[in-house]
Amino acid sequence: MSSDVAALWKDKRLGRLEHLGYLVWFPSGLVSNKPFAQRHKQCRRCHTYYRSLWKASSVRATDTDQSTTEQNELVHSQTQSKKKQTPSTTNPTLEATEEKTASVYVAEIALRVLIPYRDGALLFNEESGISDTTASFLEKPQRVHAFVSALRKTLGDRFTAGTFFLGGDGRYYSKEAILRLLYTCIGFGNVALIVAKDGLASVPAASLAIRHYSCEGGILCSVNRKAAGKEESFGIQYLLGNGGPMRDIFLVRFRNQLDKMTEYRVAGIEPEIDISTIRQYFVDENRHYISVMDPLELYVSQIKKWFPIARIRKFLQQHPQFLLVDAVHSIMGRYAYRVLVEELGLSPSQILRQEYNENYGNMHPDPYKESSYQYLKERLAQAGSSSRTKDRNRLGVVFDNEGRYALLMTPNGVLSTQDSLAVFLTCIGQVIPRFSKVFRGVGKTFVHSKAIDRVTDVLDMSLYQGPCGWRYMTNLMDKDKVDICVDENGGLGCSWIRERDGLFLVLCWLSLLSWKNENRSEWMSIEDVMEQHWNMYGKDYHMCYFYRAKTCNQKQLMRSKMQTLFDQMAQGLSWKDMHPHLDSKKYKDFLNNLRMEEYQCYNPFEGMMHAQLGLCLYIQDNYRIILRLSVVPTGKESTTVNSIQVEDIIGLAIYLQVSQTNSNGACFKNDPEEMCKPLWEFVQSSLTDDWLETNAYVIEKQFL
């Protein structure tokens, strides 16, 4: 008997009933002296009684306390599957899209299997999960099962009694991995599973489904902004019941469990479940409920409630060539077509590379990489040379593979998410009608510019600033402090979904422009909107340069050098003292007006202190430089619940900001990279000769 079940037995929270030689586990309050056939059956998830939900399990009494030999062997029982009639009463909390149900009988559903799991190093990613090469998952599929097993150990009985969502971004191997996840959940006795049709679900849609069905959480076979294919990347991530990523404490517990995991359970006989068809399944005499649904349709139904669809449709009919979308052969092609074409009337020709491919057409689905948006940039440049005003004022969008991020571009350049949010806040009730009466506030990370701060100060809105990481933004949403947040990578999300949503950002712009141009004789373009905003609030130019480490030695060097900077600053040394090789004549104005500080904050929601999050350099009132290590907390050596041992360093992020409080009409055409060039040269002169070898690192630039 497992330790967790034994504990429940000791506390009298579980009762045992023997029926026809089988063991059936019930909460003790449900065990009745009535004959088995006369008792009411109760769902362990929602405590609703059903006529035939509970029936005897096929795991006999001898299977609950297996010997070591039996545990090392996976026994496949040859039992013929048979279809049965669906119960007339179904669970009201789990809505079925179609009235198609199937009952599949499975014998020997949960035999314990021991596996040698930790035979290699897994790469923990920043999206609450694990990632590695696809080949490594194909070679060691036990990693998929072990992920569920670690989740079971972390959640305890909540895993068995809760409902979970399964889906993914449609990359290579994801459908097979989702079935493996499903069989493992059944093996652990999970009551209810919601599975995305074809295993395809964008992260925002998955987050919405988790909240809609009141799930305990969601498991997604997805890796953010990574190429797909047999020789590329694959990963698994977990979303909490609030629809957001793991919090710090949960993340540490989970990764500690995953690190020491040596066993998992699977279904002895895999039930024939077709996830390509919307229907319901009742497995093992209705002990397990599986519903295959389409998260896209659920997402569309919510979009209709949030945005003025009729107004946007009229706007796109008047300007059919305004929007140009690049879906990079990911599942976002389906979402863009369903929302923008079928609901808003956009021409299908305006969605480029919309055909879904599990390899993403051998493309890198990172919209912030210059190679990714170059194709769209060329298409917009062709339109920009047109003599027609409507063609010159177009909006281009490049999605990532998960639907989290979207890069916005006009013929004049990249349109940052920070500037977009600042404009939305000035008329939030018109952009999103549901915010016309109540808008609680906005959240951002400390690396963002002051563009949002100036708007919230003038309009007297609540503004919360926190560490980098979307999990801290969802903390604010859970406490009903904010309704919209933006993360350090330019992802925008709202409190209804609890995840970053690139399509949400696009719809906000369409809603804003449709309102600005409603009953207006003169066309008001994005350029006009932004210039009007910058003339009132000022403009910030911001860039991010990312030194991505290739080797462990580079990661260790980054960590030690950043720690040295923090120590020297604590000793009262100036930036010039830290970098004596710096040309004091060339950078005299910078050095004489430079102020340093360490960014740290206290997280009151989890009782955790976050220190040494970044080193901020303020030069006069118009320039700011932030140095921050991008890290992954693993928790391997954590001795207490609240401590996080940072193990893996991804790289060094350098954020540059130049502020112009008095803007002019030509500021829209200024290149952010050119405006931030003096700061970039100052940082390179300070750090490169000291400890950053430019040729040894992969340098990425990003428009935030």
C-alpha positions as CSV (number, residue, x, y, z in Angstrom):
1,M,0.0,0.0,0.0
2,S,1.4,3.4,-1.0
3,S,2.3,5.8,1.8
4,D,-0.2,8.5,0.9
5,V,-3.1,6.0,0.8
6,A,-1.9,4.5,4.1
7,A,-2.0,7.9,5.7
8,L,-5.5,8.5,4.5
9,W,-6.5,5.0,5.8
10,K,-4.9,5.8,9.2
11,D,-6.8,9.1,9.5
12,K,-10.0,7.3,8.5
13,R,-10.5,9.4,5.5
14,L,-10.7,6.4,3.2
15,G,-12.9,3.4,3.7
16,R,-12.6,0.0,2.0
17,L,-15.3,-2.2,0.6
18,E,-14.9,-5.6,-0.9
19,H,-17.2,-6.5,-3.7
20,L,-16.9,-9.6,-5.8
21,G,-13.2,-10.0,-4.9
22,Y,-12.4,-6.4,-5.8
23,L,-11.3,-3.4,-3.7
24,V,-13.2,-0.2,-4.1
25,W,-11.9,2.9,-2.4
26,F,-14.4,5.5,-1.1
27,P,-14.2,8.5,1.2
28,S,-15.3,7.1,4.6
29,G,-18.4,9.2,4.7
30,L,-19.8,7.5,1.6
31,V,-19.3,3.9,2.8
32,S,-22.8,2.5,3.5
33,N,-24.0,-0.7,4.9
34,K,-26.5,-1.0,2.0
35,P,-25.9,-3.6,-0.6
36,F,-23.6,-2.4,-3.4
37,A,-26.4,-2.3,-6.1
38,Q,-28.6,-0.2,-3.8
39,R,-26.1,2.5,-2.9
40,H,-26.0,5.9,-4.5
41,K,-22.7,6.6,-6.3
42,Q,-21.0,9.9,-5.8
43,C,-18.5,11.7,-8.0
44,R,-15.2,12.3,-6.1
45,R,-14.8,15.6,-7.9
46,C,-18.0,17.6,-7.5
47,H,-19.8,15.3,-4.9
48,T,-22.8,14.9,-7.2
49,Y,-24.6,11.5,-7.0
50,Y,-25.0,9.4,-10.2
51,R,-26.7,6.2,-10.9
52,S,-23.8,4.2,-12.2
53,L,-20.6,6.3,-11.7
54,W,-19.0,4.0,-9.1
55,K,-18.4,0.4,-9.9
56,A,-15.9,-2.2,-8.7
57,S,-12.3,-1.6,-9.8
58,S,-10.4,-4.3,-11.6
59,V,-7.4,-4.0,-9.2
60,R,-7.7,-6.9,-6.8
61,A,-6.7,-6.9,-3.2
62,T,-3.4,-8.6,-4.0
63,D,-2.5,-5.8,-6.3
64,T,-2.5,-3.1,-3.7
65,D,0.6,-4.5,-1.9
66,Q,2.8,-5.7,-4.7
67,S,6.1,-7.5,-4.3
68,T,9.3,-6.0,-5.7
69,T,9.2,-8.5,-8.5
70,E,5.7,-7.6,-9.4
71,Q,6.5,-3.9,-9.3
72,N,9.3,-4.3,-11.8
73,E,7.1,-6.0,-14.4
74,L,4.5,-4.3,-16.5
75,V,1.6,-6.8,-16.8
76,H,-0.5,-6.4,-19.9
77,S,-3.8,-8.2,-19.4
78,Q,-5.6,-9.4,-22.5
79,T,-9.1,-8.2,-21.8
80,Q,-11.6,-7.5,-24.6
81,S,-12.9,-4.0,-24.6
82,K,-16.7,-3.6,-24.8
83,K,-18.9,-0.7,-25.3
84,K,-21.7,0.1,-22.9
85,Q,-24.6,2.5,-22.8
86,T,-23.9,6.0,-21.4
87,P,-25.6,6.9,-18.1
88,S,-28.6,9.1,-18.6
89,T,-27.3,11.7,-16.1
90,T,-23.9,13.2,-16.8
91,N,-21.7,15.6,-14.8
92,P,-23.1,19.1,-15.2
93,T,-19.8,20.7,-14.5
94,L,-18.2,19.1,-17.5
95,E,-20.0,20.4,-20.6
96,A,-20.0,18.2,-23.7
97,T,-19.9,19.8,-27.1
98,E,-21.5,16.8,-28.8
99,E,-23.8,14.2,-27.6
100,K,-21.3,11.4,-28.4
101,T,-20.2,9.2,-25.5
102,A,-18.4,5.9,-25.2
103,S,-17.7,3.6,-22.3
104,V,-14.5,1.6,-22.5
105,Y,-13.8,-1.2,-20.0
106,V,-10.2,-1.6,-18.9
107,A,-8.8,-4.3,-16.7
108,E,-5.7,-3.9,-14.6
109,I,-5.7,-0.1,-15.0
110,A,-3.0,0.8,-12.5
111,L,0.0,-1.4,-12.0
112,R,3.1,0.2,-10.4
113,V,6.2,0.2,-12.7
114,L,9.7,1.1,-11.5
115,I,11.9,2.9,-14.0
116,P,15.5,4.2,-13.9
117,Y,14.5,7.8,-14.6
118,R,17.2,10.2,-13.6
119,D,19.8,9.0,-16.1
120,G,20.4,12.4,-17.7
121,A,20.1,16.1,-17.0
122,L,16.7,17.6,-17.9
123,L,16.6,21.2,-18.9
124,F,14.1,23.2,-16.8
125,N,12.6,26.1,-18.8
126,E,11.1,29.4,-17.8
127,E,7.6,28.3,-18.6
128,S,7.0,26.0,-15.6
129,G,8.2,22.8,-17.1
130,I,10.9,20.8,-18.7
131,S,12.4,20.9,-22.2
132,D,15.0,19.0,-24.2
133,T,15.6,17.8,-27.6
134,T,12.8,15.8,-29.3
135,A,15.2,12.9,-29.8
136,S,15.8,12.6,-26.1
137,F,12.1,12.3,-25.4
138,L,11.8,9.7,-28.2
139,E,14.7,7.8,-26.8
140,K,13.4,8.0,-23.2
141,P,9.6,8.3,-23.2
142,Q,9.6,7.6,-19.5
143,R,10.2,11.3,-19.0
144,V,6.6,12.0,-20.0
145,H,5.3,9.5,-17.5
146,A,7.7,10.8,-14.8
147,F,6.4,14.3,-15.2
148,V,2.9,13.1,-14.3
149,S,4.3,11.1,-11.4
150,A,6.1,14.1,-10.0
151,L,2.9,16.1,-10.3
152,R,1.0,13.4,-8.5
153,K,3.6,13.5,-5.6
154,T,3.3,17.3,-5.5
155,L,-0.4,17.5,-5.5
156,G,-1.2,14.5,-3.4
157,D,-4.9,13.5,-3.3
158,R,-5.9,16.6,-5.3
159,F,-4.4,14.9,-8.4
160,T,-6.7,11.9,-8.1
161,A,-9.9,13.9,-7.3
162,G,-9.3,16.8,-9.6
163,T,-10.0,17.5,-13.3
164,F,-7.0,18.1,-15.6
165,F,-6.7,19.6,-19.0
166,L,-4.4,18.1,-21.6
167,G,-3.2,19.8,-24.8
168,G,-0.2,21.2,-26.7
169,D,1.1,23.5,-29.3
170,G,1.0,20.7,-32.0
171,R,4.7,20.3,-32.4
172,Y,6.3,17.0,-33.5
173,Y,5.6,14.1,-31.1
174,S,3.1,16.1,-29.1
175,K,0.0,13.9,-29.9
176,E,1.8,10.7,-28.9
177,A,3.0,12.4,-25.7
178,I,-0.5,13.6,-24.9
179,L,-1.8,10.0,-25.1
180,R,1.0,8.9,-22.8
181,L,0.0,11.6,-20.3
182,L,-3.6,10.5,-20.5
183,Y,-2.7,6.8,-19.8
184,T,-0.5,7.8,-16.9
185,C,-3.3,9.9,-15.4
186,I,-5.6,7.0,-15.7
187,G,-3.0,4.8,-14.1
188,F,-2.9,7.1,-11.1
189,G,-6.7,6.9,-10.8
190,N,-7.5,10.4,-12.0
191,V,-11.2,10.9,-12.2
192,A,-11.8,13.4,-15.0
193,L,-9.7,14.6,-18.0
194,I,-10.5,17.4,-20.5
195,V,-8.5,16.8,-23.7
196,A,-8.1,19.3,-26.5
197,K,-9.3,18.1,-29.9
198,D,-6.3,16.7,-31.9
199,G,-4.2,17.7,-28.9
200,L,-4.1,21.3,-30.2
201,A,-4.5,24.2,-27.9
202,S,-2.9,27.6,-27.7
203,V,-1.7,28.4,-24.2
204,P,-4.3,31.2,-23.7
205,A,-7.1,28.9,-24.9
206,A,-5.8,26.2,-22.5
207,S,-5.7,28.7,-19.7
208,L,-9.3,29.7,-20.4
209,A,-10.4,26.0,-20.6
210,I,-8.8,25.3,-17.2
211,R,-10.7,28.2,-15.6
212,H,-13.9,27.4,-17.4
213,Y,-14.0,23.8,-16.3
214,S,-12.7,24.5,-12.8
215,C,-9.7,22.2,-13.4
216,E,-7.0,21.5,-10.9
217,G,-4.5,22.3,-13.6
218,G,-3.4,21.6,-17.1
219,I,-0.5,19.7,-18.7
220,L,0.7,21.1,-22.0
221,C,3.2,19.5,-24.5
222,S,4.6,22.8,-25.6
223,V,7.8,24.8,-25.7
224,N,7.7,28.6,-26.1
225,R,9.3,30.0,-29.2
226,K,11.4,26.9,-30.0
227,A,11.6,25.2,-33.3
228,A,9.8,21.9,-33.8
229,G,10.8,18.6,-35.4
230,K,12.6,15.4,-34.7
231,E,16.0,17.2,-34.4
232,E,14.6,20.2,-32.6
233,S,12.9,20.9,-29.2
234,F,10.1,19.3,-27.2
235,G,8.9,20.0,-23.7
236,I,6.1,19.7,-21.1
237,Q,4.7,22.5,-18.9
238,Y,2.1,22.7,-16.2
239,L,-0.5,25.4,-15.6
240,L,-2.2,25.8,-12.2
241,G,-5.9,25.9,-11.6
242,N,-5.9,29.7,-12.0
243,G,-4.8,29.3,-15.6
244,G,-1.3,30.7,-14.9
245,P,2.2,29.2,-14.5
246,M,3.5,27.5,-11.3
247,R,4.3,29.8,-8.4
248,D,7.7,29.7,-6.8
249,I,6.9,27.4,-3.9
250,F,5.0,25.0,-6.0
251,L,7.7,25.1,-8.6
252,V,10.4,24.2,-6.1
253,R,8.3,21.3,-4.7
254,F,7.6,19.9,-8.1
255,R,11.1,20.0,-9.3
256,N,12.4,18.4,-6.2
257,Q,9.9,15.6,-6.7
258,L,10.9,15.3,-10.4
259,D,14.6,15.2,-9.6
260,K,14.2,12.1,-7.3
261,M,11.4,10.4,-9.2
262,T,12.0,6.7,-9.8
263,E,8.6,5.2,-10.6
264,Y,5.3,5.9,-12.3
265,R,2.0,4.2,-13.0
266,V,0.4,3.6,-16.4
267,A,-2.8,1.9,-17.6
268,G,-2.1,-1.8,-18.0
269,I,-4.3,-1.8,-21.1
270,E,-4.4,1.4,-23.0
271,P,-8.1,2.3,-23.8
272,E,-8.9,3.2,-27.4
273,I,-9.5,6.9,-27.1
274,D,-9.7,9.0,-30.3
275,I,-8.8,12.6,-29.4
276,S,-9.4,13.7,-33.0
277,T,-13.2,13.5,-32.5
278,I,-15.3,15.6,-30.0
279,R,-16.9,13.1,-27.7
280,Q,-17.0,11.7,-24.1
281,Y,-15.5,8.6,-22.8
282,F,-16.3,6.7,-19.6
283,V,-13.4,4.4,-18.9
284,D,-13.3,1.3,-16.6
285,E,-17.0,1.1,-15.8
286,N,-17.4,4.9,-15.5
287,R,-14.6,5.3,-13.0
288,H,-12.8,7.7,-15.3
289,Y,-14.4,10.5,-17.3
290,I,-12.6,11.8,-20.5
291,S,-14.0,14.6,-22.6
292,V,-12.5,15.6,-25.9
293,M,-13.4,19.3,-26.6
294,D,-12.3,22.1,-28.9
295,P,-10.7,24.9,-26.9
296,L,-10.7,27.1,-30.0
297,E,-14.5,27.3,-29.9
298,L,-14.5,28.1,-26.2
299,Y,-12.0,30.8,-26.8
300,V,-14.1,32.3,-29.6
301,S,-17.2,32.3,-27.5
302,Q,-15.4,34.4,-24.8
303,I,-13.8,36.8,-27.3
304,K,-17.4,37.7,-28.5
305,K,-18.2,38.7,-24.9
306,W,-15.1,40.8,-24.4
307,F,-14.7,42.9,-27.6
308,P,-17.1,44.9,-29.8
309,I,-17.2,42.4,-32.6
310,A,-19.7,44.2,-34.8
311,R,-17.7,47.5,-34.6
312,I,-14.4,45.7,-35.5
313,R,-16.1,43.8,-38.3
314,K,-17.4,47.0,-39.8
315,F,-13.9,48.6,-39.5
316,L,-12.2,45.7,-41.3
317,Q,-14.9,45.8,-44.0
318,Q,-14.1,49.4,-44.6
319,H,-10.3,48.7,-44.6
320,P,-9.9,45.1,-45.9
321,Q,-6.2,45.4,-46.5
322,F,-5.3,46.9,-43.1
323,L,-4.3,43.8,-41.2
324,L,-1.6,41.3,-42.3
325,V,-0.9,38.3,-40.2
326,D,1.9,35.7,-40.3
327,A,1.0,32.5,-38.5
328,V,4.4,30.8,-39.2
329,H,2.7,27.4,-39.9
330,S,1.8,27.0,-36.2
331,I,-1.6,26.3,-34.6
332,M,-2.1,30.1,-34.5
333,G,-3.1,29.9,-38.1
334,R,-6.3,28.1,-37.1
335,Y,-7.0,30.7,-34.3
336,A,-6.3,33.6,-36.6
337,Y,-8.5,32.2,-39.3
338,R,-11.4,31.3,-37.0
339,V,-11.4,34.7,-35.2
340,L,-10.2,37.2,-37.8
341,V,-11.7,35.6,-41.0
342,E,-14.8,33.8,-39.8
343,E,-15.8,36.2,-37.0
344,L,-14.4,39.6,-38.2
345,G,-14.6,39.2,-41.9
346,L,-10.9,39.6,-42.8
347,S,-9.9,38.2,-46.2
348,P,-8.2,34.8,-46.0
349,S,-5.4,36.1,-48.2
350,Q,-4.4,38.4,-45.4
351,I,-3.2,35.5,-43.2
352,L,0.2,34.3,-44.4
353,R,1.5,30.8,-43.8
354,Q,-1.6,29.7,-42.0
355,E,-1.4,26.0,-42.9
356,Y,-0.6,24.1,-39.7
357,N,2.5,21.8,-39.8
358,E,3.9,19.9,-36.9
359,N,7.4,21.1,-37.9
360,Y,6.2,24.7,-38.3
361,G,7.5,24.6,-41.9
362,N,11.1,24.2,-40.5
363,M,10.8,27.8,-39.2
364,H,11.8,29.3,-35.9
365,P,8.5,30.5,-34.3
366,D,10.0,33.4,-32.3
367,P,8.4,36.6,-33.5
368,Y,11.1,38.8,-31.9
369,K,13.9,37.3,-34.0
370,E,14.7,39.5,-37.0
371,S,14.7,36.5,-39.3
372,S,11.2,35.6,-38.2
373,Y,9.6,39.0,-39.0
374,Q,11.7,39.9,-42.0
375,Y,9.2,38.3,-44.4
376,L,6.4,40.4,-43.0
377,K,8.6,43.5,-43.0
378,E,9.1,43.1,-46.7
379,R,5.4,42.8,-47.4
380,L,4.6,45.9,-45.4
381,A,7.4,47.8,-47.1
382,Q,5.8,47.0,-50.4
383,A,2.5,48.4,-49.1
384,G,4.3,51.4,-47.6
385,S,5.5,52.5,-51.0
386,S,2.0,52.7,-52.3
387,S,0.4,56.0,-53.0
388,R,-2.8,55.0,-51.3
389,T,-3.1,56.2,-47.7
390,K,-5.0,53.0,-46.6
391,D,-2.1,50.8,-47.8
392,R,0.6,52.9,-46.1
393,N,-1.1,52.5,-42.8
394,R,-1.2,48.8,-42.3
395,L,-0.6,46.6,-39.2
396,G,1.5,43.5,-39.5
397,V,1.4,40.7,-36.9
398,V,3.7,37.8,-36.3
399,F,2.6,35.1,-33.8
400,D,4.7,32.6,-31.9
401,N,3.9,28.9,-31.8
402,E,1.8,29.0,-28.6
403,G,-0.2,32.1,-29.0
404,R,1.5,33.9,-26.1
405,Y,3.3,36.5,-28.0
406,A,2.7,38.7,-31.1
407,L,5.1,41.2,-32.6
408,L,3.3,44.2,-34.1
409,M,4.8,46.1,-37.0
410,T,3.9,49.0,-39.2
411,P,5.7,50.1,-42.4
412,N,7.6,52.5,-40.1
413,G,8.9,49.8,-37.7
414,V,8.2,47.7,-34.7
415,L,5.3,48.8,-32.4
416,S,6.2,47.8,-28.8
417,T,3.8,46.2,-26.4
418,Q,4.7,48.8,-23.7
419,D,3.6,51.7,-26.0
420,S,0.5,49.8,-27.0
421,L,-0.5,49.2,-23.4
422,A,0.1,52.9,-22.5
423,V,-2.3,53.9,-25.3
424,F,-4.9,51.3,-24.3
425,L,-4.9,52.6,-20.8
426,T,-5.9,56.1,-21.9
427,C,-9.2,54.8,-23.2
428,I,-9.5,51.3,-21.7
429,G,-13.3,51.5,-21.4
430,Q,-13.6,52.0,-25.2
431,V,-11.0,49.4,-26.1
432,I,-12.5,46.7,-23.9
433,P,-16.1,47.5,-23.0
434,R,-16.1,45.2,-20.0
435,F,-13.7,47.6,-18.4
436,S,-15.9,50.6,-18.9
437,K,-17.3,50.4,-15.3
438,V,-14.5,48.8,-13.3
439,F,-10.8,48.6,-14.0
440,R,-8.7,47.6,-11.1
441,G,-5.2,48.4,-12.3
442,V,-2.2,47.3,-14.3
443,G,0.9,45.3,-13.5
444,K,4.4,45.4,-15.1
445,T,7.9,44.2,-14.4
446,F,10.8,46.5,-13.2
447,V,12.6,46.3,-16.6
448,H,9.8,48.2,-18.4
449,S,10.1,51.8,-19.3
450,K,8.2,54.7,-17.7
451,A,5.7,54.9,-20.5
452,I,3.1,53.1,-18.5
453,D,4.0,54.9,-15.3
454,R,3.3,58.3,-16.8
455,V,-0.2,57.3,-18.0
456,T,-1.2,55.7,-14.7
457,D,0.0,58.8,-12.8
458,V,-2.1,61.2,-14.9
459,L,-5.2,59.0,-14.9
460,D,-4.8,58.0,-11.2
461,M,-4.7,54.2,-12.0
462,S,-3.3,51.5,-9.7
463,L,0.1,50.4,-10.9
464,Y,2.0,47.4,-9.6
465,Q,5.7,46.7,-10.4
466,G,7.3,43.3,-9.7
467,P,10.1,40.9,-10.6
468,C,10.5,39.4,-14.1
469,G,8.3,36.3,-14.5
470,W,4.6,36.0,-15.4
471,R,3.9,34.0,-12.3
472,Y,4.3,37.2,-10.3
473,M,1.7,38.9,-12.5
474,T,-0.8,36.2,-11.9
475,N,-0.3,36.7,-8.2
476,L,-1.7,40.2,-8.6
477,M,-4.6,38.9,-10.7
478,D,-5.5,36.3,-8.1
479,K,-5.6,39.0,-5.4
480,D,-7.9,41.1,-7.6
481,K,-5.3,43.9,-7.8
482,V,-5.0,44.2,-11.5
483,D,-6.8,43.4,-14.8
484,I,-4.0,43.7,-17.3
485,C,-0.3,42.8,-17.1
486,V,2.7,42.9,-19.3
487,D,5.8,40.7,-18.9
488,E,9.5,41.4,-19.6
489,N,9.2,39.7,-23.0
490,G,6.4,41.9,-24.3
491,G,3.6,39.5,-23.6
492,L,0.2,41.0,-22.7
493,G,-2.5,39.2,-20.7
494,C,-5.7,39.9,-18.9
495,S,-7.3,38.6,-15.7
496,W,-9.9,36.5,-17.6
497,I,-7.3,34.2,-19.1
498,R,-4.3,34.6,-16.7
499,E,-1.9,34.0,-19.6
500,R,-0.2,36.2,-22.2
501,D,-2.3,36.3,-25.3
502,G,-1.0,37.7,-28.6
503,L,-4.4,37.6,-30.3
504,F,-5.8,39.6,-27.4
505,L,-3.2,42.3,-28.1
506,V,-4.2,42.4,-31.8
507,L,-7.9,42.6,-30.9
508,C,-7.2,45.5,-28.5
509,W,-5.6,47.5,-31.4
510,L,-8.5,46.7,-33.7
511,S,-11.0,47.7,-31.1
512,L,-9.1,51.0,-30.4
513,L,-8.8,51.9,-34.1
514,S,-12.5,51.0,-34.8
515,W,-13.5,53.3,-32.0
516,K,-11.2,56.1,-33.1
517,N,-12.4,56.0,-36.7
518,E,-16.1,55.5,-36.0
519,N,-18.2,58.2,-37.6
520,R,-15.0,60.0,-38.6
521,S,-14.5,61.5,-42.0
522,E,-10.7,61.5,-41.8
523,W,-8.8,58.3,-41.4
524,M,-6.8,58.1,-38.1
525,S,-3.9,55.7,-38.5
526,I,-1.7,54.0,-35.9
527,E,0.9,56.7,-36.6
528,D,-1.6,59.4,-35.8
529,V,-2.7,57.7,-32.6
530,M,0.9,57.2,-31.4
531,E,2.0,60.7,-32.2
532,Q,-1.0,62.1,-30.4
533,H,-0.1,60.0,-27.4
534,W,3.6,60.8,-27.4
535,N,3.0,64.5,-27.7
536,M,1.0,64.3,-24.5
537,Y,2.9,61.8,-22.4
538,G,6.4,61.7,-24.0
539,K,8.2,58.8,-25.7
540,D,10.5,56.0,-24.5
541,Y,12.9,54.1,-26.7
542,H,13.8,50.7,-25.3
543,M,15.8,47.8,-26.5
544,C,16.9,44.5,-25.0
545,Y,20.2,42.8,-25.8
546,F,20.5,39.2,-24.6
547,Y,23.8,37.4,-24.2
548,R,22.8,33.8,-24.3
549,A,25.3,31.4,-22.7
550,K,26.4,28.4,-24.6
551,T,28.4,26.4,-22.0
552,C,28.3,25.8,-18.3
553,N,31.5,27.7,-17.9
554,Q,30.0,30.8,-19.4
555,K,27.0,30.5,-17.1
556,Q,29.2,30.2,-14.1
557,L,31.2,33.2,-15.2
558,M,28.1,35.2,-15.6
559,R,26.9,34.3,-12.2
560,S,30.2,35.1,-10.5
561,K,30.7,38.4,-12.3
562,M,27.2,39.6,-11.5
563,Q,27.7,38.7,-7.9
564,T,31.0,40.7,-7.9
565,L,29.1,43.7,-9.2
566,F,26.6,43.5,-6.4
567,D,29.3,43.0,-3.8
568,Q,31.3,46.0,-5.1
569,M,28.2,48.2,-5.2
570,A,27.5,47.2,-1.5
571,Q,31.1,48.3,-0.7
572,G,30.3,51.8,-2.1
573,L,32.4,51.5,-5.3
574,S,31.5,53.6,-8.3
575,W,31.0,52.3,-11.8
576,K,34.3,53.8,-12.8
577,D,36.1,52.0,-9.9
578,M,34.5,48.7,-10.9
579,H,35.7,49.2,-14.5
580,P,39.0,51.0,-14.5
581,H,39.7,50.3,-18.2
582,L,36.7,52.5,-19.2
583,D,37.5,55.6,-21.2
584,S,36.7,58.3,-18.7
585,K,37.0,61.1,-21.3
586,K,34.7,59.6,-23.8
587,Y,32.0,58.7,-21.2
588,K,32.6,61.7,-18.9
589,D,29.0,62.8,-19.0
590,F,27.7,59.3,-18.3
591,L,30.1,58.6,-15.4
592,N,29.6,62.0,-13.7
593,N,25.8,61.6,-13.6
594,L,25.5,57.8,-13.0
595,R,23.6,56.4,-10.1
596,M,23.4,52.7,-9.2
597,E,20.9,50.6,-7.2
598,E,20.1,47.0,-6.7
599,Y,16.5,46.0,-7.5
600,Q,14.8,43.9,-4.8
601,C,11.3,43.4,-3.7
602,Y,9.1,41.6,-1.2
603,N,6.4,39.2,-2.4
604,P,3.6,39.6,0.2
605,F,1.5,36.9,-1.4
606,E,4.0,34.1,-0.8
607,G,6.0,35.7,2.0
608,M,9.2,35.6,-0.1
609,M,12.0,38.2,-0.4
610,H,13.5,38.6,-3.9
611,A,16.9,40.1,-3.8
612,Q,19.6,40.9,-6.4
613,L,17.1,40.7,-9.2
614,G,18.9,43.3,-11.3
615,L,21.4,46.1,-11.3
616,C,19.9,49.4,-12.4
617,L,22.1,52.3,-13.7
618,Y,20.4,55.7,-13.9
619,I,22.2,58.3,-16.0
620,Q,20.7,61.8,-15.6
621,D,17.0,61.6,-15.9
622,N,16.7,60.3,-19.5
623,Y,18.8,57.2,-19.6
624,R,18.5,53.9,-17.8
625,I,20.4,50.6,-18.1
626,I,19.4,47.3,-16.3
627,L,21.6,44.2,-16.1
628,R,19.7,41.1,-15.2
629,L,20.6,37.4,-15.2
630,S,17.9,35.3,-16.8
631,V,17.7,32.2,-14.6
632,V,15.6,29.1,-14.0
633,P,14.9,28.2,-10.3
634,T,15.2,24.4,-9.9
635,G,15.0,24.0,-6.1
636,K,17.2,20.9,-6.2
637,E,19.2,21.8,-3.1
638,S,16.4,23.7,-1.3
639,T,16.2,22.9,2.4
640,T,13.1,24.9,3.2
641,V,9.9,25.5,1.3
642,N,10.6,29.2,0.8
643,S,14.2,29.0,-0.5
644,I,15.0,28.7,-4.2
645,Q,18.3,27.5,-5.4
646,V,19.1,29.0,-8.7
647,E,20.9,26.4,-10.8
648,D,20.5,27.1,-14.4
649,I,21.4,30.5,-16.0
650,I,20.2,31.2,-19.5
651,G,22.0,34.4,-20.1
652,L,22.5,38.1,-19.4
653,A,19.7,40.5,-20.4
654,I,20.7,44.2,-20.9
655,Y,17.7,46.6,-21.0
656,L,18.3,50.1,-22.4
657,Q,15.9,53.0,-22.2
658,V,16.0,56.5,-23.5
659,S,13.2,58.9,-22.5
660,Q,12.0,62.0,-24.4
661,T,9.4,64.0,-22.5
662,N,9.1,66.6,-25.2
663,S,8.4,64.7,-28.4
664,N,7.9,66.1,-31.9
665,G,6.0,64.9,-34.9
666,A,9.0,62.9,-36.3
667,C,9.6,60.8,-33.2
668,F,7.6,57.9,-34.7
669,K,10.2,57.3,-37.4
670,N,13.2,57.3,-35.0
671,D,14.8,53.9,-34.8
672,P,14.9,52.6,-31.2
673,E,18.2,50.7,-31.9
674,E,19.8,53.9,-33.1
675,M,18.5,56.0,-30.2
676,C,19.9,53.4,-27.7
677,K,23.2,53.0,-29.5
678,P,25.2,55.3,-27.1
679,L,24.0,53.3,-24.1
680,W,24.8,50.0,-25.9
681,E,28.4,51.2,-26.6
682,F,28.8,52.3,-23.0
683,V,27.7,48.8,-21.7
684,Q,29.9,47.0,-24.2
685,S,32.9,49.1,-23.2
686,S,32.2,48.5,-19.6
687,L,31.6,44.7,-19.7
688,T,33.0,43.2,-22.8
689,D,36.7,43.7,-22.1
690,D,36.2,42.6,-18.6
691,W,34.2,39.4,-18.7
692,L,31.9,39.2,-21.7
693,E,33.6,37.8,-24.8
694,T,31.3,38.9,-27.6
695,N,32.3,36.2,-30.0
696,A,31.7,33.5,-27.4
697,Y,28.0,34.3,-26.9
698,V,24.9,34.4,-29.0
699,I,23.7,38.0,-28.9
700,E,20.0,38.5,-29.5
701,K,18.2,41.8,-29.7
702,Q,14.5,42.4,-28.9
703,F,12.1,45.3,-29.3
704,L,10.0,45.4,-26.2
